[in-house]
Amino acid sequence: MKIASLKTIAGFLISGYLLVVSFPILGIAQEPPKQETNIGDAQLRSFAKVYIQVEKIRQLYEPRLKEAQSPDEGKQIQNEAQSKMQQTLTKEGLTEQDYNQIFEVARADDGLRKKIIDMIEDERRKS
C-alpha cells in the first residue's frame, strides 16, 4: 500500500491538482475518517508545513516531468519527487496516514478546514 500511495503522489504532480481547498497530496482511497477532531495544533502546524513543502516540490518537479524525454526519465523524476515528499512528511513527524486523516477530518469540519488554511497562509508568509 505504501508504494501505491507514493505513486499517487506522482499522479498529483503530473496533473497539478494540489490546491489550497483540495489538500490531498496522497489521494489514497481510505475508509471514512473517524470524526475525531482532537487533532492538536502541533499536528495541524506540521500538516501546513508539509502542504507548503509539497507545493514547492510540485512546482519544481512538474515542469521537469512534462519535459521528460522517455518513460524511464519520467519514472526517475517521479521517484525523486516521491522521495522528497516522504522526507518532508518524516521531517515534520507525520505519516501518510496522519496526513490523510487530517485532510479527511478537515473536509468534514469547516472550522478545522479554515484553521488549516489560516496556518498554511501563515507558513507561506514565513517562507
N, CA, C and O atoms as CSV, one atom per row, in Angstrom:
chain,resi,resn,atom,element,x,y,z
A,1,MET,N,N,0.824,-1.197,0.000
A,1,MET,CA,C,0.000,0.000,0.000
A,1,MET,C,C,0.862,1.252,0.000
A,1,MET,O,O,0.497,2.252,-0.618
A,2,LYS,N,N,1.984,1.212,0.674
A,2,LYS,CA,C,2.847,2.388,0.746
A,2,LYS,C,C,3.359,2.758,-0.642
A,2,LYS,O,O,3.386,3.939,-0.986
A,3,ILE,N,N,3.764,1.780,-1.447
A,3,ILE,CA,C,4.258,2.072,-2.791
A,3,ILE,C,C,3.134,2.656,-3.634
A,3,ILE,O,O,3.354,3.617,-4.371
A,4,ALA,N,N,1.947,2.100,-3.539
A,4,ALA,CA,C,0.823,2.640,-4.292
A,4,ALA,C,C,0.529,4.064,-3.859
A,4,ALA,O,O,0.192,4.906,-4.691
A,5,SER,N,N,0.652,4.341,-2.581
A,5,SER,CA,C,0.411,5.680,-2.073
A,5,SER,C,C,1.402,6.662,-2.665
A,5,SER,O,O,1.019,7.757,-3.076
A,6,LEU,N,N,2.647,6.291,-2.714
A,6,LEU,CA,C,3.653,7.176,-3.263
A,6,LEU,C,C,3.457,7.379,-4.762
A,6,LEU,O,O,3.754,8.451,-5.288
A,7,LYS,N,N,2.961,6.362,-5.443
A,7,LYS,CA,C,2.670,6.524,-6.862
A,7,LYS,C,C,1.558,7.539,-7.058
A,7,LYS,O,O,1.565,8.286,-8.037
A,8,THR,N,N,0.610,7.574,-6.145
A,8,THR,CA,C,-0.474,8.540,-6.225
A,8,THR,C,C,0.060,9.961,-6.115
A,8,THR,O,O,-0.462,10.872,-6.757
A,9,ILE,N,N,1.096,10.155,-5.307
A,9,ILE,CA,C,1.703,11.482,-5.190
A,9,ILE,C,C,2.167,11.939,-6.564
A,9,ILE,O,O,1.933,13.081,-6.961
A,10,ALA,N,N,2.818,11.053,-7.276
A,10,ALA,CA,C,3.306,11.413,-8.602
A,10,ALA,C,C,2.148,11.781,-9.519
A,10,ALA,O,O,2.277,12.659,-10.372
A,11,GLY,N,N,1.026,11.114,-9.341
A,11,GLY,CA,C,-0.157,11.456,-10.133
A,11,GLY,C,C,-0.580,12.893,-9.892
A,11,GLY,O,O,-0.992,13.587,-10.822
A,12,PHE,N,N,-0.482,13.339,-8.656
A,12,PHE,CA,C,-0.817,14.730,-8.356
A,12,PHE,C,C,0.213,15.674,-8.947
A,12,PHE,O,O,-0.127,16.781,-9.364
A,13,LEU,N,N,1.464,15.251,-8.986
A,13,LEU,CA,C,2.478,16.088,-9.618
A,13,LEU,C,C,2.174,16.267,-11.097
A,13,LEU,O,O,2.271,17.367,-11.640
A,14,ILE,N,N,1.811,15.186,-11.722
A,14,ILE,CA,C,1.549,15.228,-13.152
A,14,ILE,C,C,0.327,16.084,-13.454
A,14,ILE,O,O,0.361,16.916,-14.362
A,15,SER,N,N,-0.726,15.891,-12.718
A,15,SER,CA,C,-1.973,16.561,-13.046
A,15,SER,C,C,-2.121,17.930,-12.408
A,15,SER,O,O,-2.974,18.710,-12.834
A,16,GLY,N,N,-1.324,18.247,-11.406
A,16,GLY,CA,C,-1.352,19.568,-10.797
A,16,GLY,C,C,-2.587,19.855,-9.970
A,16,GLY,O,O,-3.045,20.997,-9.931
A,17,TYR,N,N,-3.131,18.869,-9.320
A,17,TYR,CA,C,-4.351,19.048,-8.548
A,17,TYR,C,C,-4.114,19.470,-7.107
A,17,TYR,O,O,-4.987,19.276,-6.261
A,18,LEU,N,N,-2.981,20.028,-6.818
A,18,LEU,CA,C,-2.674,20.418,-5.453
A,18,LEU,C,C,-3.179,21.833,-5.225
A,18,LEU,O,O,-2.485,22.797,-5.551
A,19,LEU,N,N,-4.363,21.970,-4.678
A,19,LEU,CA,C,-4.975,23.271,-4.437
A,19,LEU,C,C,-5.205,23.469,-2.956
A,19,LEU,O,O,-5.343,22.499,-2.211
A,20,VAL,N,N,-5.248,24.710,-2.526
A,20,VAL,CA,C,-5.420,25.015,-1.103
A,20,VAL,C,C,-6.684,24.394,-0.542
A,20,VAL,O,O,-6.664,23.892,0.581
A,21,VAL,N,N,-7.764,24.409,-1.271
A,21,VAL,CA,C,-9.002,23.849,-0.743
A,21,VAL,C,C,-9.124,22.368,-1.029
A,21,VAL,O,O,-10.098,21.740,-0.615
A,22,SER,N,N,-8.170,21.803,-1.718
A,22,SER,CA,C,-8.187,20.396,-2.066
A,22,SER,C,C,-6.853,19.796,-1.651
A,22,SER,O,O,-5.976,19.582,-2.488
A,23,PHE,N,N,-6.699,19.527,-0.371
A,23,PHE,CA,C,-5.430,19.197,0.231
A,23,PHE,C,C,-4.726,17.916,-0.182
A,23,PHE,O,O,-3.495,17.912,-0.173
A,24,PRO,N,N,-5.385,16.844,-0.538
A,24,PRO,CA,C,-4.698,15.554,-0.501
A,24,PRO,C,C,-3.509,15.460,-1.443
A,24,PRO,O,O,-3.663,15.508,-2.663
A,25,ILE,N,N,-2.330,15.325,-0.867
A,25,ILE,CA,C,-1.162,15.094,-1.700
A,25,ILE,C,C,-1.050,13.618,-2.027
A,25,ILE,O,O,-0.373,13.233,-2.979
A,26,LEU,N,N,-1.693,12.825,-1.262
A,26,LEU,CA,C,-1.539,11.392,-1.415
A,26,LEU,C,C,-2.736,10.748,-2.091
A,26,LEU,O,O,-2.596,9.707,-2.732
A,27,GLY,N,N,-3.883,11.337,-1.960
A,27,GLY,CA,C,-5.069,10.891,-2.672
A,27,GLY,C,C,-5.428,9.433,-2.490
A,27,GLY,O,O,-5.930,8.807,-3.424
A,28,ILE,N,N,-5.191,8.887,-1.346
A,28,ILE,CA,C,-5.451,7.470,-1.107
A,28,ILE,C,C,-6.919,7.280,-0.764
A,28,ILE,O,O,-7.472,7.988,0.078
A,29,ALA,N,N,-7.537,6.322,-1.421
A,29,ALA,CA,C,-8.907,5.993,-1.057
A,29,ALA,C,C,-8.858,5.284,0.286
A,29,ALA,O,O,-8.229,4.235,0.425
A,30,GLN,N,N,-9.519,5.857,1.255
A,30,GLN,CA,C,-9.468,5.297,2.593
A,30,GLN,C,C,-10.870,5.100,3.130
A,30,GLN,O,O,-11.864,5.515,2.535
A,31,GLU,N,N,-10.905,4.452,4.272
A,31,GLU,CA,C,-12.163,4.312,4.978
A,31,GLU,C,C,-12.643,5.701,5.365
A,31,GLU,O,O,-11.836,6.626,5.458
A,32,PRO,N,N,-13.946,5.866,5.593
A,32,PRO,CA,C,-14.408,7.172,6.060
A,32,PRO,C,C,-13.647,7.563,7.319
A,32,PRO,O,O,-13.375,6.716,8.170
A,33,PRO,N,N,-13.302,8.839,7.441
A,33,PRO,CA,C,-12.491,9.254,8.583
A,33,PRO,C,C,-13.234,9.118,9.896
A,33,PRO,O,O,-14.457,9.234,9.964
A,34,LYS,N,N,-12.473,8.874,10.911
A,34,LYS,CA,C,-13.044,8.909,12.248
A,34,LYS,C,C,-13.314,10.371,12.525
A,34,LYS,O,O,-12.429,11.201,12.315
A,35,GLN,N,N,-14.457,10.706,12.972
A,35,GLN,CA,C,-14.830,12.093,13.154
A,35,GLN,C,C,-14.287,12.683,14.454
A,35,GLN,O,O,-14.927,13.521,15.091
A,36,GLU,N,N,-13.113,12.234,14.825
A,36,GLU,CA,C,-12.467,12.783,15.998
A,36,GLU,C,C,-11.788,14.081,15.585
A,36,GLU,O,O,-11.009,14.108,14.633
A,37,THR,N,N,-12.084,15.138,16.296
A,37,THR,CA,C,-11.462,16.403,15.964
A,37,THR,C,C,-10.458,16.811,17.030
A,37,THR,O,O,-10.195,17.998,17.226
A,38,ASN,N,N,-9.908,15.834,17.708
A,38,ASN,CA,C,-8.929,16.132,18.746
A,38,ASN,C,C,-7.520,16.150,18.175
A,38,ASN,O,O,-6.579,15.660,18.799
A,39,ILE,N,N,-7.386,16.713,16.995
A,39,ILE,CA,C,-6.084,16.868,16.366
A,39,ILE,C,C,-5.468,18.130,16.950
A,39,ILE,O,O,-6.067,19.204,16.900
A,40,GLY,N,N,-4.283,17.995,17.498
A,40,GLY,CA,C,-3.642,19.126,18.159
A,40,GLY,C,C,-3.081,20.153,17.189
A,40,GLY,O,O,-2.861,19.872,16.010
A,41,ASP,N,N,-2.858,21.345,17.715
A,41,ASP,CA,C,-2.311,22.425,16.903
A,41,ASP,C,C,-0.935,22.070,16.337
A,41,ASP,O,O,-0.596,22.479,15.226
A,42,ALA,N,N,-0.152,21.317,17.092
A,42,ALA,CA,C,1.178,20.931,16.605
A,42,ALA,C,C,1.049,20.068,15.345
A,42,ALA,O,O,1.800,20.247,14.386
A,43,GLN,N,N,0.095,19.133,15.354
A,43,GLN,CA,C,-0.116,18.295,14.164
A,43,GLN,C,C,-0.641,19.132,13.004
A,43,GLN,O,O,-0.237,18.930,11.859
A,44,LEU,N,N,-1.528,20.058,13.290
A,44,LEU,CA,C,-2.060,20.918,12.233
A,44,LEU,C,C,-0.952,21.787,11.640
A,44,LEU,O,O,-0.900,21.993,10.427
A,45,ARG,N,N,-0.076,22.291,12.492
A,45,ARG,CA,C,1.049,23.108,12.015
A,45,ARG,C,C,1.966,22.251,11.133
A,45,ARG,O,O,2.434,22.712,10.092
A,46,SER,N,N,2.219,21.010,11.550
A,46,SER,CA,C,3.029,20.100,10.736
A,46,SER,C,C,2.356,19.844,9.392
A,46,SER,O,O,3.016,19.826,8.353
A,47,PHE,N,N,1.060,19.648,9.418
A,47,PHE,CA,C,0.304,19.443,8.190
A,47,PHE,C,C,0.494,20.638,7.257
A,47,PHE,O,O,0.754,20.465,6.067
A,48,ALA,N,N,0.364,21.844,7.797
A,48,ALA,CA,C,0.513,23.057,6.990
A,48,ALA,C,C,1.920,23.144,6.399
A,48,ALA,O,O,2.082,23.508,5.235
A,49,LYS,N,N,2.926,22.813,7.189
A,49,LYS,CA,C,4.306,22.850,6.699
A,49,LYS,C,C,4.521,21.835,5.587
A,49,LYS,O,O,5.164,22.135,4.580
A,50,VAL,N,N,3.980,20.632,5.771
A,50,VAL,CA,C,4.099,19.608,4.740
A,50,VAL,C,C,3.403,20.081,3.473
A,50,VAL,O,O,3.940,19.937,2.374
A,51,TYR,N,N,2.229,20.635,3.621
A,51,TYR,CA,C,1.482,21.111,2.460
A,51,TYR,C,C,2.310,22.123,1.662
A,51,TYR,O,O,2.394,22.028,0.438
A,52,ILE,N,N,2.918,23.086,2.349
A,52,ILE,CA,C,3.720,24.113,1.687
A,52,ILE,C,C,4.919,23.486,0.977
A,52,ILE,O,O,5.222,23.839,-0.163
A,53,GLN,N,N,5.592,22.567,1.644
A,53,GLN,CA,C,6.760,21.929,1.038
A,53,GLN,C,C,6.370,21.086,-0.180
A,53,GLN,O,O,7.078,21.078,-1.187
A,54,VAL,N,N,5.255,20.389,-0.084
A,54,VAL,CA,C,4.807,19.575,-1.216
A,54,VAL,C,C,4.439,20.478,-2.387
A,54,VAL,O,O,4.692,20.136,-3.542
A,55,GLU,N,N,3.857,21.602,-2.099
A,55,GLU,CA,C,3.539,22.573,-3.144
A,55,GLU,C,C,4.837,22.999,-3.856
A,55,GLU,O,O,4.871,23.086,-5.083
A,56,LYS,N,N,5.885,23.261,-3.094
A,56,LYS,CA,C,7.176,23.647,-3.677
A,56,LYS,C,C,7.781,22.506,-4.492
A,56,LYS,O,O,8.341,22.727,-5.566
A,57,ILE,N,N,7.662,21.289,-3.973
A,57,ILE,CA,C,8.163,20.122,-4.699
A,57,ILE,C,C,7.427,19.981,-6.020
A,57,ILE,O,O,8.038,19.725,-7.057
A,58,ARG,N,N,6.117,20.149,-5.975
A,58,ARG,CA,C,5.321,20.054,-7.200
A,58,ARG,C,C,5.764,21.106,-8.208
A,58,ARG,O,O,5.917,20.805,-9.391
A,59,GLN,N,N,5.970,22.328,-7.753
A,59,GLN,CA,C,6.390,23.398,-8.654
A,59,GLN,C,C,7.753,23.118,-9.276
A,59,GLN,O,O,8.014,23.512,-10.412
A,60,LEU,N,N,8.605,22.448,-8.541
A,60,LEU,CA,C,9.929,22.113,-9.042
A,60,LEU,C,C,9.900,20.938,-10.016
A,60,LEU,O,O,10.550,20.973,-11.060
A,61,TYR,N,N,9.150,19.907,-9.672
A,61,TYR,CA,C,9.205,18.670,-10.452
A,61,TYR,C,C,8.186,18.586,-11.588
A,61,TYR,O,O,8.433,17.882,-12.567
A,62,GLU,N,N,7.080,19.259,-11.495
A,62,GLU,CA,C,6.065,19.157,-12.536
A,62,GLU,C,C,6.598,19.572,-13.912
A,62,GLU,O,O,6.370,18.850,-14.882
A,63,PRO,N,N,7.297,20.703,-14.036
A,63,PRO,CA,C,7.836,21.050,-15.358
A,63,PRO,C,C,8.848,20.027,-15.861
A,63,PRO,O,O,8.868,19.696,-17.046
A,64,ARG,N,N,9.682,19.530,-14.961
A,64,ARG,CA,C,10.657,18.513,-15.363
A,64,ARG,C,C,9.957,17.249,-15.853
A,64,ARG,O,O,10.394,16.618,-16.816
A,65,LEU,N,N,8.877,16.893,-15.185
A,65,LEU,CA,C,8.145,15.695,-15.560
A,65,LEU,C,C,7.509,15.853,-16.942
A,65,LEU,O,O,7.506,14.918,-17.744
A,66,LYS,N,N,6.981,17.026,-17.207
A,66,LYS,CA,C,6.360,17.283,-18.512
A,66,LYS,C,C,7.389,17.264,-19.639
A,66,LYS,O,O,7.055,16.943,-20.780
A,67,GLU,N,N,8.628,17.603,-19.327
A,67,GLU,CA,C,9.681,17.649,-20.338
A,67,GLU,C,C,10.473,16.349,-20.445
A,67,GLU,O,O,11.418,16.264,-21.230
A,68,ALA,N,N,10.102,15.351,-19.673
A,68,ALA,CA,C,10.827,14.076,-19.707
A,68,ALA,C,C,10.853,13.530,-21.125
A,68,ALA,O,O,9.845,13.543,-21.832
A,69,GLN,N,N,12.019,13.054,-21.528
A,69,GLN,CA,C,12.212,12.558,-22.888
A,69,GLN,C,C,11.823,11.091,-23.073
A,69,GLN,O,O,11.683,10.610,-24.197
A,70,SER,N,N,11.653,10.395,-21.957
A,70,SER,CA,C,11.311,8.975,-22.044
A,70,SER,C,C,10.538,8.571,-20.795
A,70,SER,O,O,10.577,9.265,-19.779
A,71,PRO,N,N,9.836,7.445,-20.879
A,71,PRO,CA,C,9.149,6.945,-19.683
A,71,PRO,C,C,10.116,6.670,-18.524
A,71,PRO,O,O,9.775,6.888,-17.362
A,72,ASP,N,N,11.310,6.197,-18.843
A,72,ASP,CA,C,12.294,5.938,-17.784
A,72,ASP,C,C,12.721,7.232,-17.097
A,72,ASP,O,O,12.853,7.277,-15.874
A,73,GLU,N,N,12.934,8.273,-17.878
A,73,GLU,CA,C,13.296,9.562,-17.291
A,73,GLU,C,C,12.146,10.094,-16.432
A,73,GLU,O,O,12.366,10.626,-15.345
A,74,GLY,N,N,10.929,9.943,-16.931
A,74,GLY,CA,C,9.754,10.364,-16.165
A,74,GLY,C,C,9.645,9.601,-14.854
A,74,GLY,O,O,9.324,10.184,-13.819
A,75,LYS,N,N,9.909,8.322,-14.895
A,75,LYS,CA,C,9.858,7.492,-13.684
A,75,LYS,C,C,10.919,7.938,-12.681
A,75,LYS,O,O,10.656,7.983,-11.479
A,76,GLN,N,N,12.110,8.266,-13.165
A,76,GLN,CA,C,13.184,8.733,-12.284
A,76,GLN,C,C,12.785,10.055,-11.620
A,76,GLN,O,O,13.019,10.245,-10.427
A,77,ILE,N,N,12.197,10.947,-12.374
A,77,ILE,CA,C,11.751,12.239,-11.837
A,77,ILE,C,C,10.661,12.015,-10.795
A,77,ILE,O,O,10.677,12.642,-9.736
A,78,GLN,N,N,9.715,11.124,-11.090
A,78,GLN,CA,C,8.657,10.801,-10.134
A,78,GLN,C,C,9.241,10.238,-8.845
A,78,GLN,O,O,8.816,10.605,-7.749
A,79,ASN,N,N,10.215,9.345,-8.983
A,79,ASN,CA,C,10.842,8.741,-7.800
A,79,ASN,C,C,11.524,9.791,-6.935
A,79,ASN,O,O,11.439,9.744,-5.708
A,80,GLU,N,N,12.202,10.740,-7.580
A,80,GLU,CA,C,12.849,11.824,-6.826
A,80,GLU,C,C,11.801,12.641,-6.063
A,80,GLU,O,O,11.972,12.942,-4.882
A,81,ALA,N,N,10.725,12.990,-6.750
A,81,ALA,CA,C,9.671,13.785,-6.118
A,81,ALA,C,C,9.034,13.019,-4.960
A,81,ALA,O,O,8.790,13.588,-3.896
A,82,GLN,N,N,8.771,11.753,-5.165
A,82,GLN,CA,C,8.176,10.927,-4.113
A,82,GLN,C,C,9.089,10.860,-2.899
A,82,GLN,O,O,8.630,10.942,-1.760
A,83,SER,N,N,10.370,10.713,-3.147
A,83,SER,CA,C,11.339,10.643,-2.056
A,83,SER,C,C,11.356,11.947,-1.264
A,83,SER,O,O,11.382,11.927,-0.033
A,84,LYS,N,N,11.343,13.064,-1.955
A,84,LYS,CA,C,11.340,14.364,-1.276
A,84,LYS,C,C,10.064,14.553,-0.461
A,84,LYS,O,O,10.108,15.088,0.647
A,85,MET,N,N,8.940,14.121,-1.000
A,85,MET,CA,C,7.679,14.238,-0.268
A,85,MET,C,C,7.695,13.383,0.982
A,85,MET,O,O,7.237,13.811,2.041
A,86,GLN,N,N,8.222,12.174,0.860
A,86,GLN,CA,C,8.310,11.288,2.027
A,86,GLN,C,C,9.239,11.881,3.075
A,86,GLN,O,O,8.948,11.809,4.269
A,87,GLN,N,N,10.347,12.461,2.649
A,87,GLN,CA,C,11.271,13.111,3.582
A,87,GLN,C,C,10.582,14.266,4.314
A,87,GLN,O,O,10.797,14.470,5.509
A,88,THR,N,N,9.770,15.003,3.598
A,88,THR,CA,C,9.044,16.128,4.196
A,88,THR,C,C,8.088,15.635,5.274
A,88,THR,O,O,8.028,16.205,6.363
A,89,LEU,N,N,7.346,14.583,4.975
A,89,LEU,CA,C,6.443,14.008,5.975
A,89,LEU,C,C,7.227,13.573,7.213
A,89,LEU,O,O,6.849,13.885,8.343
A,90,THR,N,N,8.310,12.858,6.986
A,90,THR,CA,C,9.123,12.346,8.091
A,90,THR,C,C,9.691,13.488,8.925
A,90,THR,O,O,9.657,13.444,10.154
A,91,LYS,N,N,10.210,14.507,8.253
A,91,LYS,CA,C,10.801,15.650,8.959
A,91,LYS,C,C,9.783,16.312,9.883
A,91,LYS,O,O,10.134,16.760,10.974
A,92,GLU,N,N,8.544,16.376,9.457
A,92,GLU,CA,C,7.500,17.025,10.256
A,92,GLU,C,C,6.806,16.067,11.217
A,92,GLU,O,O,5.871,16.454,11.918
A,93,GLY,N,N,7.262,14.822,11.248
A,93,GLY,CA,C,6.722,13.873,12.208
A,93,GLY,C,C,5.342,13.331,11.850
A,93,GLY,O,O,4.590,12.911,12.729
A,94,LEU,N,N,5.015,13.340,10.580
A,94,LEU,CA,C,3.728,12.808,10.131
A,94,LEU,C,C,3.944,11.586,9.257
A,94,LEU,O,O,4.965,11.451,8.583
A,95,THR,N,N,2.967,10.707,9.284
A,95,THR,CA,C,2.937,9.599,8.349
A,95,THR,C,C,1.949,9.959,7.250
A,95,THR,O,O,1.198,10.926,7.372
A,96,GLU,N,N,1.953,9.182,6.188
A,96,GLU,CA,C,0.960,9.396,5.133
A,96,GLU,C,C,-0.447,9.252,5.713
A,96,GLU,O,O,-1.358,10.003,5.364
A,97,GLN,N,N,-0.604,8.281,6.600
A,97,GLN,CA,C,-1.907,8.054,7.223
A,97,GLN,C,C,-2.323,9.266,8.058
A,97,GLN,O,O,-3.477,9.692,7.992
A,98,ASP,N,N,-1.399,9.827,8.842
A,98,ASP,CA,C,-1.704,11.025,9.633
A,98,ASP,C,C,-2.162,12.163,8.718
A,98,ASP,O,O,-3.181,12.808,8.963
A,99,TYR,N,N,-1.390,12.391,7.666
A,99,TYR,CA,C,-1.689,13.487,6.740
A,99,TYR,C,C,-3.087,13.306,6.144
A,99,TYR,O,O,-3.890,14.238,6.121
A,100,ASN,N,N,-3.357,12.110,5.670
A,100,ASN,CA,C,-4.663,11.854,5.052
A,100,ASN,C,C,-5.801,11.959,6.061
A,100,ASN,O,O,-6.886,12.437,5.728
A,101,GLN,N,N,-5.559,11.515,7.287
A,101,GLN,CA,C,-6.604,11.611,8.307
A,101,GLN,C,C,-6.924,13.076,8.606
A,101,GLN,O,O,-8.092,13.449,8.708
A,102,ILE,N,N,-5.890,13.903,8.746
A,102,ILE,CA,C,-6.129,15.323,8.992
A,102,ILE,C,C,-6.903,15.928,7.830
A,102,ILE,O,O,-7.840,16.700,8.036
A,103,PHE,N,N,-6.516,15.582,6.624
A,103,PHE,CA,C,-7.226,16.081,5.454
A,103,PHE,C,C,-8.694,15.678,5.479
A,103,PHE,O,O,-9.575,16.510,5.259
A,104,GLU,N,N,-8.954,14.417,5.744
A,104,GLU,CA,C,-10.335,13.922,5.736
A,104,GLU,C,C,-11.176,14.577,6.827
A,104,GLU,O,O,-12.331,14.932,6.593
A,105,VAL,N,N,-10.607,14.736,8.002
A,105,VAL,CA,C,-11.346,15.387,9.082
A,105,VAL,C,C,-11.622,16.844,8.703
A,105,VAL,O,O,-12.716,17.353,8.948
A,106,ALA,N,N,-10.635,17.512,8.108
A,106,ALA,CA,C,-10.807,18.914,7.699
A,106,ALA,C,C,-11.878,19.053,6.622
A,106,ALA,O,O,-12.590,20.056,6.584
A,107,ARG,N,N,-11.995,18.067,5.756
A,107,ARG,CA,C,-13.049,18.117,4.722
A,107,ARG,C,C,-14.429,18.111,5.357
A,107,ARG,O,O,-15.368,18.697,4.818
A,108,ALA,N,N,-14.552,17.456,6.493
A,108,ALA,CA,C,-15.854,17.328,7.148
A,108,ALA,C,C,-16.105,18.415,8.193
A,108,ALA,O,O,-17.223,18.541,8.694
A,109,ASP,N,N,-15.093,19.189,8.521
A,109,ASP,CA,C,-15.208,20.167,9.601
A,109,ASP,C,C,-14.772,21.541,9.080
A,109,ASP,O,O,-13.580,21.812,8.931
A,110,ASP,N,N,-15.755,22.399,8.809
A,110,ASP,CA,C,-15.457,23.715,8.233
A,110,ASP,C,C,-14.526,24.539,9.116
A,110,ASP,O,O,-13.633,25.218,8.608
A,111,GLY,N,N,-14.723,24.488,10.416
A,111,GLY,CA,C,-13.887,25.255,11.332
A,111,GLY,C,C,-12.438,24.804,11.285
A,111,GLY,O,O,-11.522,25.626,11.259
A,112,LEU,N,N,-12.235,23.495,11.275
A,112,LEU,CA,C,-10.882,22.948,11.205
A,112,LEU,C,C,-10.247,23.280,9.859
A,112,LEU,O,O,-9.067,23.624,9.791
A,113,ARG,N,N,-11.026,23.177,8.800
A,113,ARG,CA,C,-10.510,23.496,7.460
A,113,ARG,C,C,-10.034,24.948,7.404
A,113,ARG,O,O,-8.962,25.232,6.869
A,114,LYS,N,N,-10.833,25.868,7.956
A,114,LYS,CA,C,-10.443,27.276,7.966
A,114,LYS,C,C,-9.163,27.462,8.781
A,114,LYS,O,O,-8.273,28.213,8.381
A,115,LYS,N,N,-9.074,26.787,9.909
A,115,LYS,CA,C,-7.890,26.886,10.754
A,115,LYS,C,C,-6.646,26.414,9.995
A,115,LYS,O,O,-5.588,27.039,10.073
A,116,ILE,N,N,-6.783,25.315,9.268
A,116,ILE,CA,C,-5.658,24.788,8.490
A,116,ILE,C,C,-5.280,25.753,7.376
A,116,ILE,O,O,-4.098,26.004,7.142
A,117,ILE,N,N,-6.277,26.294,6.693
A,117,ILE,CA,C,-5.987,27.250,5.621
A,117,ILE,C,C,-5.263,28.468,6.183
A,117,ILE,O,O,-4.326,28.974,5.566
A,118,ASP,N,N,-5.693,28.940,7.354
A,118,ASP,CA,C,-5.006,30.066,8.003
A,118,ASP,C,C,-3.557,29.706,8.331
A,118,ASP,O,O,-2.654,30.523,8.153
A,119,MET,N,N,-3.342,28.483,8.809
A,119,MET,CA,C,-1.979,28.042,9.126
A,119,MET,C,C,-1.130,27.944,7.859
A,119,MET,O,O,0.047,28.304,7.869
A,120,ILE,N,N,-1.718,27.466,6.784
A,120,ILE,CA,C,-0.990,27.378,5.513
A,120,ILE,C,C,-0.591,28.774,5.052
A,120,ILE,O,O,0.547,28.994,4.637
A,121,GLU,N,N,-1.518,29.707,5.123
A,121,GLU,CA,C,-1.209,31.082,4.725
A,121,GLU,C,C,-0.117,31.669,5.616
A,121,GLU,O,O,0.760,32.388,5.138
A,122,ASP,N,N,-0.173,31.364,6.903
A,122,ASP,CA,C,0.858,31.823,7.836
A,122,ASP,C,C,2.219,31.237,7.467
A,122,ASP,O,O,3.224,31.947,7.473
A,123,GLU,N,N,2.252,29.962,7.150
A,123,GLU,CA,C,3.507,29.311,6.753
A,123,GLU,C,C,4.040,29.903,5.446
A,123,GLU,O,O,5.250,30.060,5.284
A,124,ARG,N,N,3.157,30.225,4.530
A,124,ARG,CA,C,3.593,30.846,3.270
A,124,ARG,C,C,4.274,32.181,3.533
A,124,ARG,O,O,5.283,32.498,2.904
A,125,ARG,N,N,3.736,32.955,4.448
A,125,ARG,CA,C,4.329,34.249,4.784
A,125,ARG,C,C,5.722,34.075,5.391
A,125,ARG,O,O,6.592,34.926,5.205
A,126,LYS,N,N,5.929,32.990,6.105
A,126,LYS,CA,C,7.222,32.736,6.743
A,126,LYS,C,C,8.287,32.335,5.725
A,126,LYS,O,O,9.472,32.605,5.921
A,127,SER,N,N,7.862,31.690,4.633
A,127,SER,CA,C,8.869,31.171,3.697
A,127,SER,C,C,9.179,32.109,2.575
A,127,SER,O,O,10.007,31.796,1.719
